[in-house]
């Protein structure tokens, strides 16, 4: 009848996800919720993260709503877990609503937040939207990492937006020389694959 520690819940969630036992994970959430186990942002983050990993987006969203009803404010890691799960399941409209909600609640996105959306927009061919988010990162003071650069460059090269791709590459070199070197290798490979030559 005793309630588990947060570490125990984390280990339990990890093992249930590992073995594909999402129904048991939902049951754990429901039982603990009925016992008022979730009283802070940290405990909600743990269960929401594992529900998302298990593909139980509906239940994760319910946990988010329950959290907000208690007056708790979701943080960026909570939103990131939900955004990633939605994008993984091609639920782009709910993901966009969560994005809007996050910023409305003054929860600024971090590098992972932008990476989730940029990768998804590139995947579905919405290159202009991916590039817009990339530019927005700089406005918000969030520095892109090598994954964001290479993902966006790959999409731009496939879409033959070569002038934009050159500008994106230049940004990586301006940001950090080592980052620029790593990005350049990927950029050259993308150009060769597409048989494209940018105007420099």
C-alpha positions as CSV (number, residue, x, y, z in Angstrom):
1,X,0.0,0.0,0.0
2,X,3.0,2.3,0.3
3,X,3.7,4.8,-2.5
4,X,6.8,4.4,-4.6
5,X,9.7,6.9,-4.5
6,X,10.2,9.0,-7.7
7,X,13.3,6.9,-8.4
8,X,11.3,3.7,-8.2
9,X,8.6,5.1,-10.5
10,X,11.4,6.1,-13.0
11,X,12.9,2.6,-13.0
12,X,9.4,1.1,-13.3
13,X,8.5,3.3,-16.1
14,X,11.7,2.6,-17.9
15,X,11.3,-1.2,-17.6
16,X,7.6,-1.1,-18.7
17,X,8.5,0.9,-21.8
18,X,11.5,-1.3,-22.6
19,X,9.2,-4.4,-22.6
20,X,6.3,-2.7,-24.4
21,X,3.9,-3.0,-21.5
22,X,2.1,0.3,-22.0
23,X,-1.2,-0.9,-20.5
24,X,0.5,-1.5,-17.2
25,X,2.1,1.9,-17.4
26,X,-1.3,3.5,-17.8
27,X,-2.6,1.5,-14.9
28,X,0.3,2.7,-12.7
29,X,-0.6,6.3,-13.7
30,X,-4.3,5.8,-12.9
31,X,-3.6,4.1,-9.5
32,X,-1.1,6.7,-8.4
33,X,-3.3,9.6,-9.6
34,X,-6.2,8.2,-7.6
35,X,-3.9,8.2,-4.5
36,X,-2.9,11.9,-5.1
37,X,0.7,10.8,-5.7
38,X,1.4,13.5,-8.3
39,X,1.8,16.7,-6.4
40,X,4.6,18.6,-8.2
41,X,6.0,19.2,-11.7
42,X,8.8,16.7,-11.3
43,X,6.5,13.7,-10.6
44,X,4.2,14.7,-13.5
45,X,7.2,15.0,-15.8
46,X,8.3,11.5,-15.0
47,X,4.9,9.9,-15.8
48,X,4.3,12.1,-18.8
49,X,7.7,11.3,-20.3
50,X,7.2,7.5,-20.0
51,X,3.6,7.6,-21.2
52,X,4.9,9.5,-24.3
53,X,7.7,7.0,-24.8
54,X,5.1,4.2,-24.7
55,X,3.0,5.9,-27.3
56,X,0.1,6.6,-24.9
57,X,-0.3,10.2,-26.0
58,X,-4.0,10.5,-24.9
59,X,-3.1,9.5,-21.3
60,X,0.0,11.8,-21.3
61,X,-2.2,14.7,-22.4
62,X,-4.7,13.8,-19.6
63,X,-1.9,13.9,-17.2
64,X,-0.9,17.4,-18.5
65,X,-4.5,18.6,-18.1
66,X,-4.6,17.1,-14.6
67,X,-1.4,18.9,-13.8
68,X,-2.7,22.3,-14.9
69,X,-5.9,21.8,-12.9
70,X,-3.8,21.5,-9.8
71,X,-2.2,24.9,-10.6
72,X,1.1,23.3,-11.6
73,X,3.0,24.8,-14.5
74,X,4.4,22.4,-17.1
75,X,8.1,23.0,-17.9
76,X,9.9,22.7,-21.2
77,X,10.9,19.0,-20.7
78,X,7.2,18.1,-20.2
79,X,6.2,19.9,-23.4
80,X,9.1,18.4,-25.3
81,X,8.1,14.9,-24.4
82,X,4.5,15.5,-25.7
83,X,5.7,17.4,-28.8
84,X,8.1,14.6,-29.7
85,X,5.4,11.9,-29.2
86,X,2.8,13.9,-31.3
87,X,5.3,14.4,-34.2
88,X,6.4,10.7,-34.1
89,X,2.7,9.8,-34.6
90,X,2.1,12.4,-37.3
91,X,-0.2,14.4,-35.0
92,X,1.0,17.7,-36.2
93,X,-2.1,19.8,-35.5
94,X,-2.1,18.8,-31.7
95,X,1.7,19.4,-31.7
96,X,1.2,22.9,-33.0
97,X,-1.5,23.6,-30.4
98,X,0.9,22.5,-27.7
99,X,3.6,24.7,-29.2
100,X,1.3,27.7,-29.0
101,X,0.2,26.8,-25.5
102,X,3.8,26.5,-24.3
103,X,4.8,30.0,-25.5
104,X,1.5,31.4,-24.2
105,X,2.4,30.1,-20.8
106,X,5.8,31.9,-21.1
107,X,7.6,28.5,-21.4
108,X,10.3,29.3,-23.9
109,X,11.4,26.4,-26.1
110,X,15.0,25.1,-26.0
111,X,17.2,23.5,-28.6
112,X,15.3,20.2,-28.3
113,X,12.0,21.9,-28.9
114,X,13.1,23.5,-32.1
115,X,14.9,20.3,-33.2
116,X,11.7,18.2,-32.8
117,X,9.8,20.6,-35.1
118,X,12.5,21.2,-37.6
119,X,13.1,17.5,-38.1
120,X,9.4,16.9,-38.6
121,X,8.9,19.8,-41.0
122,X,11.9,18.6,-43.1
123,X,10.5,15.0,-43.0
124,X,7.1,16.1,-44.4
125,X,8.6,18.5,-47.0
126,X,7.6,21.8,-45.3
127,X,11.1,23.2,-45.8
128,X,10.1,26.9,-45.6
129,X,8.5,26.3,-42.2
130,X,11.6,24.4,-41.0
131,X,13.8,27.4,-42.1
132,X,11.5,29.9,-40.5
133,X,11.8,28.0,-37.1
134,X,15.6,27.9,-37.6
135,X,15.7,31.7,-38.0
136,X,13.3,32.1,-35.0
137,X,15.9,30.2,-32.9
138,X,18.4,33.0,-33.3
139,X,15.8,35.6,-32.5
140,X,15.1,33.8,-29.2
141,X,18.7,33.3,-28.4
142,X,18.7,29.6,-28.9
143,X,21.8,28.2,-30.6
144,X,21.2,25.3,-33.2
145,X,23.3,22.2,-32.8
146,X,24.9,20.1,-35.5
147,X,21.8,17.9,-35.8
148,X,19.6,20.9,-36.6
149,X,22.1,22.2,-39.1
150,X,22.5,18.9,-41.0
151,X,18.8,18.1,-40.9
152,X,17.9,21.5,-42.4
153,X,20.7,21.4,-44.9
154,X,19.6,18.0,-46.1
155,X,16.0,19.2,-46.6
156,X,17.1,22.4,-48.4
157,X,19.4,20.5,-50.8
158,X,16.6,18.0,-51.6
159,X,14.3,21.0,-52.3
160,X,17.0,22.7,-54.4
161,X,16.9,25.8,-52.2
162,X,20.7,26.1,-52.5
163,X,21.1,29.8,-51.8
164,X,19.3,29.4,-48.5
165,X,21.4,26.3,-47.8
166,X,24.6,28.3,-48.3
167,X,23.3,31.0,-45.9
168,X,22.4,28.3,-43.3
169,X,25.9,26.7,-43.6
170,X,27.5,30.2,-43.2
171,X,25.6,30.6,-40.0
172,X,27.1,27.4,-38.6
173,X,30.6,28.6,-39.4
174,X,29.9,32.0,-37.8
175,X,28.5,30.3,-34.7
176,X,31.5,28.0,-34.2
177,X,34.4,27.0,-36.5
178,X,34.4,23.3,-35.4
179,X,30.6,23.2,-35.9
180,X,31.1,24.7,-39.3
181,X,33.7,22.1,-40.3
182,X,31.3,19.2,-39.3
183,X,28.4,20.8,-41.0
184,X,30.5,21.4,-44.2
185,X,31.2,17.7,-44.6
186,X,27.5,16.9,-44.4
187,X,26.7,19.8,-46.7
188,X,29.1,18.6,-49.4
189,X,27.7,15.1,-49.2
190,X,24.1,16.4,-49.6
191,X,25.2,18.5,-52.6
192,X,26.9,15.5,-54.2
193,X,23.9,13.3,-53.6
194,X,21.6,15.8,-55.2
195,X,24.0,16.7,-58.0
196,X,23.7,20.3,-57.1
197,X,26.2,23.2,-57.2
198,X,25.3,26.3,-55.2
199,X,26.1,29.8,-56.4
200,X,28.6,31.1,-53.8
